[in-house]
């Protein structure tokens, strides 16, 4: 009998690659009481998870539950809900193939109470476990809910570290202690030195830590050329059943499932990883910040969803990228830029999340109060860059990091939209969105709502940035060079208005000095015209804005 290993690099049983369901596992009710009831959440689909260390099928049972609350606490898009449910069901099939006892609750079960805590309470009553065992969840809310259920049932909860990551939350807390600023670069270097990744002895590979300066090119007038196709997977019977369920149960939720193709098994995730390393990583670096109309995938990895569900281990992804560099298959600038996103940024935002929650979610340093525009839910806008980014988001549950930061996020920042509304939108619409990674990226990096805990300055830019990094402006009715007038780009108008509204605060930020100094070039009349046009634009958008969809509960 195969037993799970103790870390993310442990050898996985072939059964967990197949997703094939065979003989059913023994009924939990027939085996009660059990020794350990092992909680496996929808983003913990890893046979090597610490919760499964020492699992004994003769005495223990695994618990998994699909609950409607996880799709309705934010207005979860159909692509996102389908990814989670399909991946969970495939993982459950693999557990059954091992004949491991499993207590699995489906979303459409007649007695499903709709919440994780409620379903766990029912499972405790059925299985009568001596102990609950769980790998630490990613979300603060989920941890509090499950802790409360365990406490109410008076059953001990054994909470174990998530070794899917390179560091623990305690490691980050030790790093952060005594620091006035928590900057990515220093944490990233510390992890590079600790792990030896992209290191040549004690020196960073290539003699420098960061190749970001080499990775900011646009495509130019000719565009990206022929881009390798994304690795997509046709729905099997399990996924199709989930698609049918989601289209029925969450019919009013945003997005479409007509082109669903995300990896939902480990075997599929490994194929996606291999395709990225061989086909796109060599070209990823130089153009990772570039955008192009109608080009959804470009040279990006599309692996964040599989990583966040734990279908892939962070170590194996980073190791594959470094191996490509060492073998001369991919240039160092591309590999370093990609590894920084995982070994650096992903570890960093997790540390920020767990060191700052729960009050972090309510921060609003810029005092933004506007409602989220309705077009974020339907893409109905005449701003070409926003229309393209939102349309592909609703179609695929995906947009790459610059579309998120410097298109949808930038517009929200400049418009003064409440950061909590922006956060809930990002959490709802992207297949890779889990709160520990999404919330700091949105409130901290994108909206500067944490006042500089994460970012050293607001990521404020005019429409000229989008023009430089894409071809969106070529087919748009707005001119990014203009801040006032009928053809003025709303991004440019709102950019200058943002600087004017926050001039005292921004003047104290050394990284915003040049941008703030540019305000001196504006006459009093120009300032008034910009403020008036920005106000008119915001009022027009507010007339159609909604903080929640009418059909949401």
CORHUDA-V936445 format. One record per residue. N is the residue number from 0. RES is the residue in one small letter. PSI is psi as a letter, one per 20 degrees, with the letter a starting at -180 (999 if undefined). Layout:
BEGIN
[[N;RES;PSI] [N;RES;PSI]]
END
This chain:
BEGIN
[[0;x;p] [1;x;p] [2;x;q] [3;x;q] [4;x;a] [5;x;j] [6;x;r] [7;x;i] [8;x;j] [9;x;q] [10;x;p] [11;x;q] [12;x;p] [13;x;h] [14;x;h] [15;x;i] [16;x;h] [17;x;h] [18;x;j] [19;x;p] [20;x;p] [21;x;c] [22;x;q] [23;x;q] [24;x;r] [25;x;q] [26;x;p] [27;x;h] [28;x;h] [29;x;i] [30;x;i] [31;x;q] [32;x;r] [33;x;r] [34;x;f] [35;x;p] [36;x;o] [37;x;o] [38;x;p] [39;x;o] [40;x;r] [41;x;i] [42;x;k] [43;x;l] [44;x;m] [45;x;o] [46;x;i] [47;x;j] [48;x;q] [49;x;h] [50;x;h] [51;x;j] [52;x;p] [53;x;j] [54;x;p] [55;x;o] [56;x;i] [57;x;h] [58;x;i] [59;x;r] [60;x;q] [61;x;p] [62;x;p] [63;x;q] [64;x;p] [65;x;p] [66;x;q] [67;x;h] [68;x;h] [69;x;i] [70;x;i] [71;x;i] [72;x;h] [73;x;r] [74;x;m] [75;x;p] [76;x;q] [77;x;h] [78;x;g] [79;x;g] [80;x;g] [81;x;g] [82;x;g] [83;x;g] [84;x;g] [85;x;g] [86;x;h] [87;x;g] [88;x;h] [89;x;h] [90;x;g] [91;x;g] [92;x;g] [93;x;h] [94;x;g] [95;x;h] [96;x;h] [97;x;i] [98;x;k] [99;x;p] [100;x;p] [101;x;p] [102;x;n] [103;x;p] [104;x;p] [105;x;q] [106;x;h] [107;x;j] [108;x;p] [109;x;h] [110;x;j] [111;x;p] [112;x;i] [113;x;i] [114;x;q] [115;x;g] [116;x;g] [117;x;g] [118;x;h] [119;x;g] [120;x;g] [121;x;g] [122;x;h] [123;x;g] [124;x;h] [125;x;g] [126;x;i] [127;x;l] [128;x;q] [129;x;h] [130;x;q] [131;x;p] [132;x;p] [133;x;p] [134;x;p] [135;x;p] [136;x;r] [137;x;h] [138;x;p] [139;x;g] [140;x;g] [141;x;g] [142;x;g] [143;x;g] [144;x;g] [145;x;h] [146;x;g] [147;x;g] [148;x;g] [149;x;g] [150;x;g] [151;x;h] [152;x;i] [153;x;l] [154;x;p] [155;x;q] [156;x;o] [157;x;o] [158;x;p] [159;x;q] [160;x;q] [161;x;o] [162;x;j] [163;x;h] [164;x;r] [165;x;i] [166;x;r] [167;x;r] [168;x;h] [169;x;h] [170;x;g] [171;x;h] [172;x;h] [173;x;h] [174;x;h] [175;x;h] [176;x;p] [177;x;i] [178;x;p] [179;x;h] [180;x;q] [181;x;n] [182;x;q] [183;x;g] [184;x;g] [185;x;h] [186;x;g] [187;x;g] [188;x;g] [189;x;g] [190;x;h] [191;x;g] [192;x;h] [193;x;h] [194;x;h] [195;x;j] [196;x;p] [197;x;l] [198;x;q] [199;x;n] [200;x;c] [201;x;i] [202;x;q] [203;x;q] [204;x;p] [205;x;j] [206;x;j] [207;x;q] [208;x;h] [209;x;p] [210;x;k] [211;x;h] [212;x;h] [213;x;i] [214;x;k] [215;x;k] [216;x;q] [217;x;r] [218;x;i] [219;x;r] [220;x;h] [221;x;i] [222;x;a] [223;x;i] [224;x;b] [225;x;o] [226;x;p] [227;x;p] [228;x;q] [229;x;q] [230;x;o] [231;x;q] [232;x;p] [233;x;p] [234;x;p] [235;x;a] [236;x;h] [237;x;g] [238;x;h] [239;x;h] [240;x;h] [241;x;g] [242;x;g] [243;x;g] [244;x;g] [245;x;g] [246;x;h] [247;x;g] [248;x;h] [249;x;l] [250;x;h] [251;x;i] [252;x;q] [253;x;q] [254;x;r] [255;x;q] [256;x;j] [257;x;h] [258;x;k] [259;x;p] [260;x;k] [261;x;q] [262;x;p] [263;x;j] [264;x;r] [265;x;g] [266;x;g] [267;x;g] [268;x;h] [269;x;h] [270;x;g] [271;x;g] [272;x;g] [273;x;g] [274;x;g] [275;x;g] [276;x;g] [277;x;h] [278;x;h] [279;x;h] [280;x;g] [281;x;h] [282;x;j] [283;x;g] [284;x;g] [285;x;h] [286;x;k] [287;x;i] [288;x;j] [289;x;q] [290;x;q] [291;x;p] [292;x;p] [293;x;i] [294;x;o] [295;x;g] [296;x;h] [297;x;c] [298;x;j] [299;x;r] [300;x;h] [301;x;k] [302;x;i] [303;x;h] [304;x;g] [305;x;h] [306;x;g] [307;x;h] [308;x;i] [309;x;k] [310;x;h] [311;x;q] [312;x;q] [313;x;h] [314;x;g] [315;x;h] [316;x;g] [317;x;g] [318;x;h] [319;x;h] [320;x;g] [321;x;h] [322;x;h] [323;x;h] [324;x;g] [325;x;h] [326;x;i] [327;x;j] [328;x;h] [329;x;q] [330;x;q] [331;x;g] [332;x;g] [333;x;g] [334;x;g] [335;x;g] [336;x;h] [337;x;g] [338;x;h] [339;x;h] [340;x;h] [341;x;g] [342;x;h] [343;x;f] [344;x;g] [345;x;g] [346;x;h] [347;x;g] [348;x;h] [349;x;g] [350;x;g] [351;x;g] [352;x;g] [353;x;i] [354;x;i] [355;x;i] [356;x;q] [357;x;i] [358;x;i] [359;x;h] [360;x;h] [361;x;j] [362;x;q] [363;x;m] [364;x;h] [365;x;j] [366;x;k] [367;x;p] [368;x;i] [369;x;q] [370;x;q] [371;x;p] [372;x;q] [373;x;h] [374;x;i] [375;x;h] [376;x;i] [377;x;i] [378;x;j] [379;x;n] [380;x;q] [381;x;j] [382;x;o] [383;x;g] [384;x;g] [385;x;g] [386;x;g] [387;x;g] [388;x;g] [389;x;h] [390;x;g] [391;x;h] [392;x;g] [393;x;h] [394;x;h] [395;x;i] [396;x;k] [397;x;q] [398;x;q] [399;x;r] [400;x;h] [401;x;h] [402;x;h] [403;x;g] [404;x;g] [405;x;j] [406;x;f] [407;x;g] [408;x;g] [409;x;g] [410;x;g] [411;x;g] [412;x;g] [413;x;h] [414;x;i] [415;x;k] [416;x;p] [417;x;p] [418;x;h] [419;x;h] [420;x;h] [421;x;g] [422;x;g] [423;x;h] [424;x;g] [425;x;g] [426;x;h] [427;x;h] [428;x;i] [429;x;p] [430;x;h] [431;x;j] [432;x;o] [433;x;q] [434;x;h] [435;x;h] [436;x;h] [437;x;g] [438;x;g] [439;x;h] [440;x;h] [441;x;g] [442;x;h] [443;x;f] [444;x;g] [445;x;g] [446;x;i] [447;x;k] [448;x;i] [449;x;j] [450;x;j] [451;x;j] [452;x;g] [453;x;g] [454;x;q] [455;x;i] [456;x;q] [457;x;q] [458;x;m] [459;x;p] [460;x;q] [461;x;a] [462;x;i] [463;x;h] [464;x;g] [465;x;h] [466;x;h] [467;x;h] [468;x;j] [469;x;a] [470;x;j] [471;x;h] [472;x;h] [473;x;h] [474;x;j] [475;x;q] [476;x;i] [477;x;q] [478;x;o] [479;x;i] [480;x;i] [481;x;p] [482;x;i] [483;x;q] [484;x;r] [485;x;h] [486;x;j] [487;x;p] [488;x;p] [489;x;h] [490;x;g] [491;x;g] [492;x;g] [493;x;h] [494;x;g] [495;x;h] [496;x;h] [497;x;g] [498;x;g] [499;x;g] [500;x;h] [501;x;k] [502;x;g] [503;x;g] [504;x;g] [505;x;h] [506;x;h] [507;x;i] [508;x;o] [509;x;h] [510;x;i] [511;x;j] [512;x;g] [513;x;g] [514;x;g] [515;x;h] [516;x;h] [517;x;i] [518;x;h] [519;x;h] [520;x;i] [521;x;p] [522;x;r] [523;x;h] [524;x;g] [525;x;g] [526;x;g] [527;x;g] [528;x;g] [529;x;g] [530;x;g] [531;x;g] [532;x;g] [533;x;g] [534;x;g] [535;x;g] [536;x;g] [537;x;h] [538;x;h] [539;x;g] [540;x;g] [541;x;h] [542;x;h] [543;x;j] [544;x;q] [545;x;p] [546;x;i] [547;x;q] [548;x;q] [549;x;h] [550;x;i] [551;x;q] [552;x;999]]
END
